[in-house]
Amino acid sequence: MADFPTVLADVYRRGTVAHVSVAASGAGSTTVLSPASGKAARVLGWSLMCDADVTCLLRFTTSGHVIAALPFKGAHAMNLVGLTCPQGAADEAVEVYVSGAANVKGFIVVEYV
């Protein structure tokens, strides 16, 4: 227990918040995060909401690997503390995909490696 404050402080220090706001008029993808050249994005956590009954995915652009999925209208949040976090390849952006018109809002906590 003596290490708890140290561990907790480390959790709060990691990552940068990237706000997400997508207004899609139809199906398609919107890039919401691009790492600096030669860096990879490691997604530490997220919180997303979608206002329409459409499939909504937070995913890496090149590989298509899904980070988070909202298969219907609603919200989703995930805390990955203590887990291996999704990481894209170097220079691979993160995008929001929706299968129809929708508004997606939230945030991604990311670190660049």
Backbone as CSV, one residue per row, in Angstrom:
resi,resn,N_x,N_y,N_z,CA_x,CA_y,CA_z,C_x,C_y,C_z
1,MET,0.798,-1.198,0.000,0.000,0.000,0.000,0.844,1.266,0.000
2,ALA,2.067,1.155,0.454,2.929,2.339,0.543,3.172,2.959,-0.822
3,ASP,3.106,2.173,-1.891,3.364,2.684,-3.237,2.122,3.265,-3.900
4,PHE,0.961,3.161,-3.277,-0.284,3.595,-3.914,-0.240,5.042,-4.400
5,PRO,0.171,6.029,-3.582,0.199,7.407,-4.087,1.122,7.567,-5.295
6,THR,2.242,6.852,-5.329,3.155,6.928,-6.468,2.496,6.369,-7.715
7,VAL,1.859,5.222,-7.590,1.182,4.601,-8.734,0.064,5.495,-9.223
8,LEU,-0.746,6.024,-8.329,-1.848,6.892,-8.703,-1.345,8.140,-9.410
9,ALA,-0.269,8.740,-8.923,0.288,9.933,-9.558,0.763,9.610,-10.965
10,ASP,1.349,8.424,-11.175,1.807,8.025,-12.500,0.631,7.892,-13.457
11,VAL,-0.475,7.374,-12.995,-1.665,7.236,-13.832,-2.134,8.601,-14.304
12,TYR,-2.159,9.575,-13.443,-2.630,10.902,-13.814,-1.676,11.627,-14.756
13,ARG,-0.407,11.289,-14.730,0.567,12.000,-15.562,0.611,11.503,-16.987
14,ARG,0.182,10.298,-17.258,0.369,9.717,-18.581,-0.654,10.226,-19.580
15,GLY,-0.168,10.469,-20.778,-1.054,10.756,-21.896,-1.442,12.208,-22.050
16,THR,-1.966,12.478,-23.222,-2.458,13.790,-23.597,-3.904,13.621,-24.040
17,VAL,-4.758,14.533,-23.638,-6.165,14.470,-24.022,-6.336,15.079,-25.409
18,ALA,-6.962,14.343,-26.299,-7.317,14.836,-27.633,-8.833,14.796,-27.730
19,HIS,-9.456,15.952,-27.852,-10.915,16.014,-27.937,-11.381,15.580,-29.319
20,VAL,-12.512,14.916,-29.353,-13.088,14.399,-30.591,-14.434,15.083,-30.816
21,SER,-14.630,15.624,-32.007,-15.916,16.203,-32.388,-16.079,15.984,-33.892
22,VAL,-16.934,15.059,-34.251,-17.159,14.715,-35.653,-18.639,14.915,-35.967
23,ALA,-18.938,15.657,-37.015,-20.302,15.822,-37.505,-20.328,15.228,-38.909
24,ALA,-20.772,13.988,-39.018,-20.770,13.283,-40.299,-22.153,13.352,-40.940
25,SER,-22.207,13.730,-42.203,-23.484,13.805,-42.916,-23.842,12.472,-43.570
26,GLY,-22.916,11.528,-43.519,-23.159,10.201,-44.090,-22.045,9.264,-43.683
27,ALA,-22.078,8.050,-44.207,-21.065,7.049,-43.875,-19.683,7.528,-44.302
28,GLY,-18.680,7.202,-43.491,-17.313,7.553,-43.839,-16.435,7.689,-42.617
29,SER,-15.180,8.051,-42.868,-14.172,8.160,-41.818,-13.664,9.587,-41.707
30,THR,-13.319,9.980,-40.482,-12.742,11.291,-40.208,-11.528,11.087,-39.310
31,THR,-10.362,11.557,-39.748,-9.155,11.462,-38.925,-9.290,12.413,-37.748
32,VAL,-9.047,11.893,-36.532,-9.179,12.710,-35.324,-7.858,12.881,-34.584
33,LEU,-6.824,12.139,-34.997,-5.538,12.205,-34.310,-4.448,11.724,-35.250
34,SER,-3.396,12.515,-35.421,-2.259,12.120,-36.249,-0.975,12.284,-35.445
35,PRO,-0.216,11.211,-35.270,1.041,11.333,-34.524,2.093,12.086,-35.329
36,ALA,3.069,12.619,-34.633,4.194,13.270,-35.302,4.936,12.238,-36.132
37,SER,5.650,12.689,-37.128,6.384,11.801,-38.028,7.294,10.848,-37.256
38,GLY,7.182,9.571,-37.563,8.012,8.554,-36.941,7.507,8.056,-35.599
39,LYS,6.435,8.661,-35.091,5.865,8.264,-33.803,4.631,7.391,-34.008
40,ALA,4.319,6.583,-32.995,3.104,5.774,-32.992,2.205,6.271,-31.869
41,ALA,0.900,6.195,-32.081,-0.071,6.581,-31.056,-0.431,5.360,-30.224
42,ARG,-0.272,5.488,-28.915,-0.721,4.455,-27.979,-1.926,5.040,-27.248
43,VAL,-3.092,4.435,-27.444,-4.325,4.935,-26.861,-4.479,4.374,-25.453
44,LEU,-4.446,5.260,-24.459,-4.516,4.861,-23.063,-5.949,4.777,-22.554
45,GLY,-6.854,5.477,-23.166,-8.254,5.467,-22.755,-9.079,6.327,-23.680
46,TRP,-10.391,6.251,-23.530,-11.274,7.039,-24.378,-12.639,7.138,-23.728
47,SER,-13.395,8.104,-24.184,-14.802,8.251,-23.856,-15.452,8.837,-25.094
48,LEU,-16.420,8.148,-25.639,-17.090,8.585,-26.865,-18.593,8.467,-26.711
49,MET,-19.330,9.341,-27.381,-20.777,9.219,-27.490,-21.170,9.477,-28.932
50,CYS,-22.240,8.806,-29.343,-22.764,8.960,-30.705,-24.268,9.190,-30.576
51,ASP,-24.807,10.143,-31.343,-26.221,10.496,-31.193,-27.145,9.804,-32.190
52,ALA,-26.626,8.846,-32.953,-27.455,8.173,-33.961,-27.306,6.662,-33.856
53,ASP,-28.309,5.948,-34.344,-28.265,4.482,-34.359,-27.476,3.999,-35.564
54,VAL,-26.169,4.212,-35.502,-25.262,3.776,-36.566,-24.075,3.079,-35.903
55,THR,-23.348,2.312,-36.673,-22.098,1.755,-36.172,-21.079,2.880,-36.102
56,CYS,-20.391,2.975,-34.983,-19.377,4.008,-34.783,-18.118,3.326,-34.275
57,LEU,-17.011,3.514,-34.974,-15.747,2.880,-34.615,-14.656,3.916,-34.420
58,LEU,-13.856,3.736,-33.393,-12.594,4.456,-33.231,-11.543,3.439,-33.637
59,ARG,-10.764,3.742,-34.662,-9.825,2.742,-35.183,-8.588,3.403,-35.760
60,PHE,-7.561,2.562,-35.967,-6.349,3.016,-36.639,-6.617,3.036,-38.145
61,THR,-6.108,4.060,-38.825,-6.463,4.279,-40.229,-5.900,3.246,-41.194
62,THR,-4.632,2.913,-41.068,-3.987,2.039,-42.044,-4.360,0.579,-41.840
63,SER,-4.228,0.098,-40.612,-4.513,-1.312,-40.316,-6.000,-1.593,-40.179
64,GLY,-6.778,-0.577,-39.807,-8.196,-0.778,-39.563,-8.488,-1.432,-38.220
65,HIS,-7.449,-1.612,-37.386,-7.660,-2.231,-36.077,-8.564,-1.350,-35.222
66,VAL,-9.607,-1.950,-34.681,-10.597,-1.228,-33.888,-10.086,-1.019,-32.466
67,ILE,-10.177,0.207,-31.998,-9.817,0.568,-30.632,-11.076,0.528,-29.766
68,ALA,-12.163,1.081,-30.269,-13.438,1.110,-29.553,-14.567,1.034,-30.570
69,ALA,-15.679,0.433,-30.171,-16.831,0.312,-31.062,-18.109,0.673,-30.323
70,LEU,-18.942,1.470,-30.981,-20.285,1.770,-30.506,-21.244,1.223,-31.557
71,PRO,-21.798,0.039,-31.368,-22.633,-0.557,-32.404,-24.047,0.009,-32.464
72,PHE,-24.390,0.955,-31.583,-25.706,1.572,-31.565,-25.606,2.893,-30.823
73,LYS,-26.681,3.681,-30.871,-26.704,4.979,-30.204,-26.362,4.823,-28.727
74,GLY,-25.452,5.659,-28.230,-25.105,5.580,-26.829,-23.721,6.112,-26.553
75,ALA,-23.151,5.668,-25.446,-21.832,6.138,-25.022,-20.989,4.955,-24.590
76,HIS,-19.668,5.148,-24.627,-18.744,4.089,-24.236,-17.496,4.730,-23.679
77,ALA,-17.046,4.209,-22.569,-15.794,4.678,-21.979,-15.023,3.451,-21.523
78,MET,-13.708,3.544,-21.511,-12.887,2.403,-21.136,-11.678,2.909,-20.386
79,ASN,-11.340,2.246,-19.320,-10.142,2.555,-18.566,-9.179,1.388,-18.776
80,LEU,-8.058,1.634,-19.401,-7.109,0.571,-19.728,-5.962,0.481,-18.727
81,VAL,-6.111,1.095,-17.550,-5.050,1.074,-16.550,-4.697,-0.376,-16.228
82,GLY,-3.423,-0.696,-16.338,-2.950,-2.038,-16.039,-3.036,-3.002,-17.206
83,LEU,-3.571,-2.578,-18.320,-3.696,-3.434,-19.501,-2.742,-2.963,-20.594
84,THR,-2.456,-3.835,-21.535,-1.701,-3.428,-22.708,-2.633,-2.589,-23.576
85,CYS,-2.210,-1.394,-23.923,-3.061,-0.458,-24.664,-2.894,-0.640,-26.166
86,PRO,-3.960,-0.377,-26.938,-3.858,-0.439,-28.397,-2.831,0.572,-28.901
87,GLN,-1.990,0.135,-29.825,-0.968,1.013,-30.386,-0.917,0.817,-31.881
88,GLY,-0.897,1.907,-32.612,-0.792,1.849,-34.055,0.664,1.773,-34.487
89,ALA,0.847,1.635,-35.783,2.190,1.653,-36.355,2.695,3.090,-36.388
90,ALA,3.973,3.257,-36.608,4.537,4.604,-36.751,3.795,5.339,-37.855
91,ASP,3.449,6.581,-37.607,2.762,7.465,-38.553,1.317,7.074,-38.833
92,GLU,0.747,6.104,-38.108,-0.637,5.688,-38.346,-1.584,6.551,-37.517
93,ALA,-2.517,7.189,-38.187,-3.469,8.077,-37.529,-4.606,7.271,-36.901
94,VAL,-5.423,7.963,-36.122,-6.617,7.399,-35.518,-7.809,8.108,-36.145
95,GLU,-8.850,7.342,-36.464,-10.020,7.915,-37.109,-11.301,7.451,-36.440
96,VAL,-12.370,8.205,-36.685,-13.717,7.793,-36.310,-14.415,7.401,-37.600
97,TYR,-14.999,6.218,-37.616,-15.815,5.759,-38.751,-17.260,5.663,-38.291
98,VAL,-18.178,6.167,-39.094,-19.601,5.985,-38.837,-20.257,5.423,-40.091
99,SER,-21.278,4.584,-39.894,-21.946,3.951,-41.032,-23.088,4.791,-41.582
100,GLY,-23.322,5.964,-41.009,-24.361,6.867,-41.479,-24.200,8.210,-40.797
101,ALA,-25.147,9.104,-41.048,-25.090,10.445,-40.460,-25.100,10.351,-38.942
102,ALA,-24.187,11.073,-38.300,-24.086,11.029,-36.840,-23.173,12.130,-36.337
103,ASN,-23.349,12.469,-35.074,-22.439,13.361,-34.363,-21.743,12.533,-33.297
104,VAL,-20.418,12.602,-33.284,-19.621,11.847,-32.318,-18.792,12.845,-31.529
105,LYS,-18.849,12.731,-30.219,-18.080,13.623,-29.360,-17.435,12.811,-28.258
106,GLY,-16.370,13.340,-27.701,-15.692,12.677,-26.600,-14.233,13.057,-26.572
107,PHE,-13.417,12.123,-26.065,-11.986,12.381,-26.015,-11.223,11.074,-26.069
108,ILE,-9.953,11.193,-26.446,-9.008,10.086,-26.463,-7.828,10.534,-25.606
109,VAL,-7.325,9.658,-24.763,-6.089,9.937,-24.033,-5.010,9.125,-24.723
110,VAL,-3.973,9.808,-25.185,-2.965,9.151,-26.019,-1.560,9.560,-25.589
111,GLU,-0.631,8.663,-25.781,0.783,9.011,-25.647,1.468,8.582,-26.934
112,TYR,2.525,9.278,-27.280,3.232,9.004,-28.523,4.540,8.294,-28.203
113,VAL,4.777,7.185,-28.882,5.955,6.373,-28.610,6.747,6.135,-29.886
